[in-house]
Structures are given as structure tokens and as C-alpha cells.
Amino acid sequence: SVLGEGSVFTITVPMRVEALAPAEMSEEAVDETLKDAAAELRKLNEADQMLSTSADANSPSLGTVLVVDDDPEYLEIMDRMLRKENLNPILTSDPASALHLARTVRPALMLIDVLMPDVDGWELVETMKNDPVTRDVPTIMVSIMDDPKSGAPQLADGFMSKPVDSAKLRKALQLHLGKKAA
């Protein structure tokens, strides 16, 4: 560790799956167990990616941006675009982990997808804005819809429609992060 530069830790967490004897387990139960294990593995991979992303310091970062979206391809695109702007992206496809990530990394900005399975992006941003740790973090909602849900825009600090191009992103960054993001 170097003072002021932080540390990188890699953690390996064993997964335990309580299994029934093979003869007692139905095909549906096996499928469900495999799905649960895959979901747990994705969460661990995201946590590992977050730690390694945080450690990437080729150039000084202008801040951390939390991106919450269920589309892995979109997350990859946003990762590249934000890095080009000298920002440190933290990516998650799991909306349930977003509040914990935001409370932990305290991002300078959050980009949250509106349409995600199981969790409405507007509900997520409402949760973020009601939390004392994350309420002041600027939040931009991102969606394939051209118009945000009526009544909900006052929850977010901004809205961008997909596809997000570098000009739209740069404009939003300048607006919400100030001149240092120019």
C-alpha cells in the first residue's frame, strides 16, 4: 500500500450450494440451483471487476461514475466512453446492489437505466434520493424511451435517451460534474 494511492485486494469467496441427493432432485430444482449459482458468480465477477476497475490509474480520474444497467453490452460501451473522459466507471447489471455500491464508492455521478427486469429505474433513483448518503449524488436516467415517465423526472437530475453518444455524454458530464469534465 502507498499512502494516498489506495490498495487493491482480491477476494475469493467459495460458493456453497446445499444439494439434495441426486435421486431426490427434480430437473427443475437442478435448473434453479444452477441459475442461483450463476447469479452468485456474476455478482462475484462484478465485485472483482469493480475492484480492478477502481485500481486502474493510468491517468488521474476526474471522479467515479456508477452505471446501473441490465445490458452488458451497454455497460461495456459506457465503460469505454467514461474512461475516455478520464472518469472511473463502476458498472453493475444488478440494480439490487446499486445502493450498496453507491454508499460504498460514493460516486460523483450515477447513470441509471429506466427499464430493467425486476426493478424499475425510477424506483431505484427514488431509493437513492431518500438515502442520506446518496441523496446529493447527481443522477441521470438513461432509457430507450424518448420521453421520461411523467411525474418521475423531478427525482432525477437529468435524462438521456439511448443510444448515448459521446457528445450527449460529454454535455451531461459537463452539466453535472462541472468544468473538470470538459
Phi, psi and omega in degrees: 000144176238129182304129178086350180252345178088184182224158176242129178236137174245128183240133174250121182247119178289142177262134176248130176238120177283118184244147173274166174302140185309323182292334183272350187262124179284165178298323178295320179294321177297314179301316181295319178297318179294320178297317178298316179295319178296319178297318178296319178296320177299318179297318179295319178296320178296318179297319178296317179297320179298316180295317181289325177296319180296332183276348182286108185230053178294326176220157182299132180279143176272357179150170181256137178237122176271125179244123181242114181202143181278354183263110182298328178293319177296319179299320179295318178296314180296324177303310181295316183296317181290323177296323177297335179266014181059037176249158180256099181281137170246120188248138172214139174260005183249098181302332181295333180269353187298316181296316179298315178299315181297320179292328183280309185270344180047069184292160176281339183202149175235135173246118186236129177290142179283314186257103177227150178294142176072332182227127175280130180303326180292324176294321179296314180294326177296318176299315179298319183285341177269353180270130183297334181279326187252356188299331183266002178282123178302137183233128176247125177274140182233134183204157173286344178284143179285326182245132177292158179306134181295141179085340184268336186304333180294343177288323184262161179268350180190170180217135174230138176266148177276151358286143179272124176256170186296328179292315178298315181296313180301318179298315179295319179297317179297320181294318188262339179248354178087190187294336182296342179267005184291000000 
